[in-house]
Amino acid sequence: MNSLKLALALLILIWPASLRADPATPPRAEALLHELLETGPRSEMFTSAFLDAIPLTQIQDISREMRAEIGPLTHVHVDGDRFEIETASHIVTGLIGLDGMGRIEGLRILGSMPRVATLEEALEGFDNLGSDVAWLVLKNGEVLADHRADQPLAVGSAFKIAVLKILSEDIAQGVLRWDDIVHLDNALKSLPSGMLQDFPDAAPITVQTLASLMISISDNTATDHLLHLVGRPRVAAALGMGFVPSTREFFALKFDNDARQTYLDQPSNRAEIAARAAQTLEKSASLPAYQPGLEWYVGLDRLCALLIETAELPPYRINSGPASAKDWHQIAYKGGSETGVLNMTTVVQDAHGQKICAAVTVNNDVALNEKAAFSAYRAFLNLLRREL
């Protein structure tokens, strides 16, 4: 037991699906959280089912690890089943549920973020994440912070924002409808993330379901079907790219060194080379790391513009990403990642209609510390919520 990452991984397991916290228990829950992270856990604090899942000695290790990581508590607040813990250096959010005897039967950490006082301090959290970093903050269209936001960097699945943008144009013009049926084509099936790669050939799926899966769980097979449906040239234009590979082509080129090198060496023939490589695609448990040149390269200024234009669409209502739904009136999020690549792009709106786009891209020649990146990004969003 030597990291907060392991502690959070263990705690996240203990949240029964049927659990409903008693709204009359906040004082008791606050007292338990204080004890858990100050004097340490006791067996009497937990139900037997909780202790069956995680032994007390393990909970004590977790508690010590968290205290060492976040420091002494300065404030604990419980609202229903949600809690927020504050220390001088961190804010930790989570869920807590008690049984009828006031014992903990569910505990889940939702996020931990460093406390930051200024936008400059928040942005410093991105500086050491990778060798190539860009960020952008827009408030009602006005630039609040900008670092290389017009520089096209690899953004992974965030390119799917543009696919949804072009799809929405076709729907607005009556070319397509949300309830149109698309039959899955084996030639367009990709690799995970997602689920549709495992559906039978010719299975009927509505356009709205394809779009919802593409955005909410980054389903690659859904993406490739929509990319085929709306056509690549318009998506490429929206992204500022000459050619947009499908995810299936991307994976195929990843696994084929010769085809990938030919693809990189011959920009004018990329469509033909990618299509030929994608004729066969083997499932694999591991994906080669980021290969410069083989990706979707987009500036954050474009991604923010695209997400602001599409933020009202239904597919964004499913997964709010790193932003907390309780903090904002509306959230639209799409990110992307592979080994060495990470993008997080969010448009949030408060109850008064003020709108912020907060976007970060990190590229690196080795694996990124995604935990640190998400923690810095959540702190970033939390500061924007307080300062908006």
C-alpha positions in Angstrom: 0.0 0.0 0.0 2.1 2.9 -1.2 -0.1 5.4 -3.1 -3.3 7.4 -2.9 -4.2 5.8 -6.3 -4.4 2.4 -4.7 -6.4 3.8 -1.8 -9.0 5.4 -4.1 -9.1 2.2 -6.2 -10.1 0.2 -3.1 -12.6 2.7 -1.7 -14.3 3.1 -5.0 -15.4 -0.6 -4.8 -17.6 -0.2 -1.8 -20.8 1.5 -3.0 -23.8 -0.9 -3.2 -25.9 -0.2 -6.2 -29.1 -0.2 -4.0 -27.7 2.1 -1.4 -29.7 5.2 -0.5 -28.3 7.5 2.2 -30.6 8.8 4.9 -30.8 12.6 4.5 -31.1 13.0 8.3 -27.5 11.7 8.9 -25.2 14.5 7.8 -23.9 15.4 11.3 -23.2 11.7 12.0 -21.5 11.3 8.5 -19.4 14.4 9.1 -18.3 13.0 12.5 -17.4 9.7 10.9 -15.3 11.3 8.2 -13.5 13.4 10.7 -12.7 10.3 12.7 -11.7 8.3 9.7 -9.1 10.8 8.6 -8.0 12.2 11.9 -7.8 9.6 14.7 -8.2 6.6 12.3 -10.9 4.0 11.5 -12.4 1.6 14.1 -14.4 -1.6 13.3 -17.4 -0.1 15.0 -17.6 2.6 12.3 -18.5 0.1 9.5 -21.0 -2.6 8.7 -19.9 -6.2 8.6 -20.5 -6.3 4.9 -18.1 -3.4 4.4 -15.5 -5.1 6.5 -16.0 -8.3 4.6 -15.1 -6.5 1.4 -12.1 -4.5 2.9 -10.6 -5.7 6.2 -10.0 -3.1 8.9 -6.2 -3.2 8.6 -6.5 -2.3 4.9 -8.9 0.6 5.7 -6.4 1.8 8.3 -3.6 1.7 5.7 -5.9 3.7 3.3 -6.6 6.3 6.0 -3.0 6.8 6.8 -2.1 7.1 3.1 -4.8 9.7 2.5 -3.8 11.7 5.6 -0.2 11.8 4.4 -1.3 12.8 0.9 -3.9 15.5 1.7 -2.9 16.7 5.2 -5.1 17.6 8.2 -8.8 18.3 7.6 -9.9 21.9 7.7 -13.6 21.4 6.8 -16.0 18.5 6.1 -19.4 19.1 4.5 -22.1 16.4 3.9 -25.2 17.0 1.7 -27.4 13.9 1.4 -25.0 11.1 0.3 -22.3 13.5 -1.0 -19.4 14.9 0.9 -16.6 17.3 0.4 -13.4 17.3 2.5 -11.1 20.2 2.5 -7.5 20.5 3.7 -5.0 23.2 3.2 -3.8 21.6 0.0 -6.6 19.4 -1.4 -10.4 19.1 -1.9 -11.7 15.5 -1.9 -15.3 14.7 -3.0 -17.2 11.5 -2.6 -20.2 9.6 -1.5 -21.0 8.2 2.0 -24.0 6.0 3.1 -24.9 4.9 6.6 -27.1 2.1 7.8 -29.9 2.5 10.4 -27.4 2.2 13.2 -25.2 5.0 11.8 -22.4 2.8 10.5 -20.7 3.3 7.2 -22.1 0.8 4.6 -20.9 2.7 1.5 -18.0 4.9 0.8 -16.8 6.1 -2.6 -14.2 8.7 -3.5 -15.3 10.6 -6.6 -12.2 12.9 -7.0 -9.2 14.5 -5.3 -7.9 17.8 -6.5 -5.2 20.2 -5.3 -6.4 23.5 -3.9 -5.5 26.5 -6.1 -6.1 30.2 -5.4 -5.6 31.7 -8.9 -5.9 30.8 -12.5 -2.1 31.1 -12.9 -1.6 28.6 -10.1 -4.2 26.3 -11.6 -2.4 26.4 -15.0 0.9 25.6 -13.4 -0.5 22.2 -12.6 -0.3 21.4 -16.4 3.3 22.6 -16.9 5.0 19.3 -16.0 2.5 16.8 -17.4 4.3 16.3 -20.7 6.7 17.6 -23.2 4.1 19.3 -25.3 1.3 21.1 -23.5 -1.4 23.5 -24.6 -4.4 25.1 -22.8 -7.2 27.5 -23.4 -9.9 29.1 -21.2 -12.7 31.1 -22.8 -15.5 32.9 -20.9 -18.4 34.0 -23.0 -16.0 34.0 -26.0 -13.4 36.0 -24.3 -9.9 34.5 -23.8 -9.0 34.2 -20.1 -5.9 32.1 -20.6 -4.2 30.8 -23.7 -1.0 28.8 -24.2 -0.4 27.5 -27.7 -4.1 27.1 -28.2 -3.8 27.4 -32.0 -1.1 24.8 -32.2 -2.5 21.5 -33.7 -1.5 18.7 -31.2 -2.6 15.1 -31.0 -6.1 15.0 -29.3 -7.2 11.4 -29.5 -10.9 10.8 -29.5 -11.7 14.5 -29.0 -11.8 14.7 -32.8 -15.3 13.1 -32.4 -16.7 16.5 -31.5 -16.3 17.4 -35.1 -18.1 14.3 -36.3 -21.1 15.3 -34.1 -20.9 18.9 -35.4 -21.2 17.7 -39.0 -24.0 15.2 -38.1 -25.9 18.0 -36.4 -25.7 20.1 -39.5 -27.2 17.3 -41.6 -30.0 16.8 -39.1 -30.7 20.6 -39.0 -30.9 20.6 -42.8 -33.2 17.6 -42.9 -30.6 15.4 -44.6 -30.6 13.0 -41.7 -32.8 12.4 -38.6 -31.9 11.3 -35.1 -34.2 8.3 -35.5 -32.8 7.1 -38.8 -31.6 3.5 -38.7 -28.0 2.5 -39.6 -27.2 -1.2 -40.0 -23.8 -2.1 -38.6 -21.2 -3.0 -41.2 -18.4 -5.4 -40.3 -16.0 -3.4 -42.5 -16.6 -0.4 -40.3 -16.2 -2.2 -37.0 -13.3 -1.0 -34.9 -11.6 -1.8 -31.6 -12.6 -0.6 -28.1 -13.3 1.7 -26.4 -17.0 1.0 -26.9 -19.3 -1.9 -27.3 -20.7 -1.9 -30.8 -17.7 -3.8 -32.1 -19.3 -6.9 -30.4 -22.7 -6.4 -31.9 -23.8 -8.7 -34.8 -23.3 -7.5 -38.4 -26.3 -5.6 -39.8 -27.7 -4.9 -36.3 -30.0 -1.8 -36.6 -28.9 1.2 -34.5 -30.4 4.7 -34.6 -28.3 7.7 -35.5 -29.0 9.2 -32.0 -27.7 6.0 -30.3 -24.6 6.0 -32.4 -23.9 9.6 -31.5 -24.7 9.0 -27.9 -22.3 6.1 -27.7 -19.6 8.0 -29.6 -19.7 10.9 -27.1 -20.5 9.2 -23.8 -18.2 6.2 -24.0 -16.1 7.1 -27.0 -17.4 4.1 -29.0 -15.1 3.8 -31.9 -17.4 1.6 -34.0 -20.2 4.1 -33.6 -17.7 6.9 -34.6 -16.6 5.1 -37.8 -20.2 4.5 -38.9 -21.1 8.2 -38.4 -17.9 9.3 -40.1 -18.9 7.1 -43.1 -22.4 8.5 -42.9 -21.6 12.2 -43.0 -18.5 12.0 -45.1 -14.9 12.7 -44.2 -14.1 15.9 -46.2 -16.5 18.1 -44.0 -15.2 16.6 -40.8 -11.6 17.2 -42.0 -12.4 20.8 -42.8 -14.0 21.3 -39.4 -10.8 20.0 -37.8 -8.4 21.8 -40.1 -6.9 18.5 -41.2 -6.1 17.3 -44.7 -7.2 13.8 -44.1 -9.2 12.2 -41.2 -8.4 8.6 -40.5 -11.2 6.4 -39.1 -10.5 4.8 -35.8 -10.3 1.4 -37.5 -7.6 2.8 -39.9 -5.8 4.4 -37.0 -5.6 1.0 -35.2 -4.6 -0.9 -38.3 -1.8 1.6 -39.0 -0.6 1.4 -35.4 -0.1 -2.3 -35.7 1.5 -2.3 -39.2 4.9 -0.6 -39.1 5.5 -0.7 -42.8 2.0 0.7 -43.7 2.4 3.3 -41.0 5.7 4.5 -42.4 4.3 4.6 -45.9 1.3 6.6 -44.6 3.6 9.1 -42.9 5.9 9.4 -45.9 3.1 9.9 -48.5 0.6 12.6 -47.3 -1.1 12.7 -50.7 -1.9 9.0 -50.7 -3.0 8.6 -47.1 -6.7 7.8 -47.8 -5.7 4.9 -50.0 -2.9 3.6 -47.7 -5.2 3.8 -44.6 -8.1 2.0 -46.4 -5.8 -0.8 -47.5 -4.4 -1.2 -44.0 -7.9 -1.4 -42.5 -9.0 -4.3 -44.6 -7.6 -6.5 -41.9 -7.7 -5.6 -38.2 -6.7 -8.0 -35.5 -7.8 -7.7 -31.9 -5.0 -7.0 -29.5 -4.7 -6.6 -25.7 -2.2 -3.8 -26.0 -1.9 -0.8 -28.3 1.5 0.7 -29.4 2.3 4.1 -27.9 1.7 7.4 -29.6 3.5 7.6 -33.0 4.0 11.3 -34.0 2.2 12.0 -37.3 -0.4 9.2 -36.8 -3.2 10.9 -34.9 -5.9 13.6 -35.1 -4.1 16.9 -34.8 -6.3 19.8 -33.7 -5.8 23.1 -32.0 -7.7 23.9 -28.8 -9.2 27.0 -30.4 -11.0 24.7 -32.9 -12.1 22.2 -30.3 -13.6 24.9 -28.1 -15.4 26.5 -31.0 -16.8 23.1 -32.1 -17.9 22.1 -28.6 -19.5 25.5 -27.9 -21.5 25.1 -31.1 -22.7 21.6 -30.2 -22.9 21.8 -26.4 -26.7 21.8 -26.4 -27.0 18.4 -28.2 -28.4 15.4 -26.4 -25.3 13.1 -26.5 -23.5 15.4 -24.1 -26.1 14.9 -21.4 -24.9 11.4 -20.6 -21.3 11.7 -19.4 -20.2 15.0 -17.8 -16.6 14.0 -17.6 -14.3 15.6 -14.9 -16.8 18.4 -14.2 -19.4 17.9 -11.4 -23.0 18.0 -12.4 -24.0 19.6 -9.1 -21.7 22.6 -9.8 -23.0 23.6 -13.2 -26.3 24.2 -14.9 -25.1 22.4 -18.0 -21.9 20.4 -19.0 -20.6 19.2 -22.4 -17.5 17.2 -22.3 -15.3 15.1 -24.7 -11.8 14.1 -24.2 -9.3 11.7 -25.8 -6.4 9.6 -24.8 -3.8 7.0 -25.8 -0.4 6.3 -24.4 1.4 9.6 -24.7 -1.7 11.7 -25.6 -4.4 13.3 -23.5 -7.0 15.9 -24.2 -9.8 17.2 -22.0 -12.3 19.7 -23.4 -15.3 20.9 -21.4 -17.9 23.6 -21.9 -19.8 24.5 -18.7 -22.6 26.9 -18.2 -23.9 28.4 -14.9 -27.5 29.2 -14.0 -27.1 32.7 -15.4 -26.1 31.6 -18.8 -22.4 32.4 -18.5 -20.4 29.9 -20.5 -16.8 28.7 -20.2 -14.7 26.4 -22.4 -11.7 24.9 -20.6 -9.4 22.7 -22.7 -6.1 21.1 -22.2 -4.0 18.9 -24.5 -0.8 17.0 -23.4 1.5 15.1 -25.8 4.5 13.1 -24.5 7.0 10.5 -25.8 6.2 8.2 -22.8 3.1 7.4 -20.9 1.4 10.3 -19.1 0.5 10.5 -15.4 -3.2 10.6 -16.2 -4.1 10.7 -12.5 -2.1 13.9 -12.0 -3.6 15.4 -15.2 -7.2 14.7 -14.2 -6.5 16.0 -10.7 -5.0 19.3 -12.1 -7.9 19.6 -14.5 -10.6 19.2 -11.8 -8.8 21.8 -9.7 -8.8 24.0 -12.8 -12.6 23.6 -13.2 -13.2 24.1 -9.5 -11.4 27.4 -9.5 -13.4 28.5 -12.6 -16.6 27.6 -10.8 -15.6 29.8 -7.8 -14.4 32.7 -9.9 -17.1 32.7 -12.6 
